[in-house]
Amino acid sequence: MDTLGTDESRDQRQEWVAQLLKHLNAEQRQAIKLRIVKARSYAEIGRMLGISEGAARVRVHRALLRLRDVAEKQPPPPVAD
């Protein structure tokens, strides 16, 4: 068995993450997707979004803070064996 648990528990965690992302605005979601999912550098994110590298860093940082705040209030579902 993998460390993520059952298919059901993976589905529950994916849904939890999707719910967390709904708390971000569209610009923040886009920055997070580029940084975490696509593994883009801040310079690349800035170019892609038409903002400076520094602004890209700030956008990602603020999005992560928001996600952390929301996640603390809505803990993830437990991992089933």
Secondary structure as GFF3:
##gff-version 3
##sequence-region A 1 81
A	DSSP	alpha_helix	7	21	.	.	.	ID=ss1
A	DSSP	alpha_helix	26	32	.	.	.	ID=ss2
A	DSSP	pi_helix	33	37	.	.	.	ID=ss3
A	DSSP	alpha_helix	42	49	.	.	.	ID=ss4
A	DSSP	alpha_helix	53	73	.	.	.	ID=ss5
###
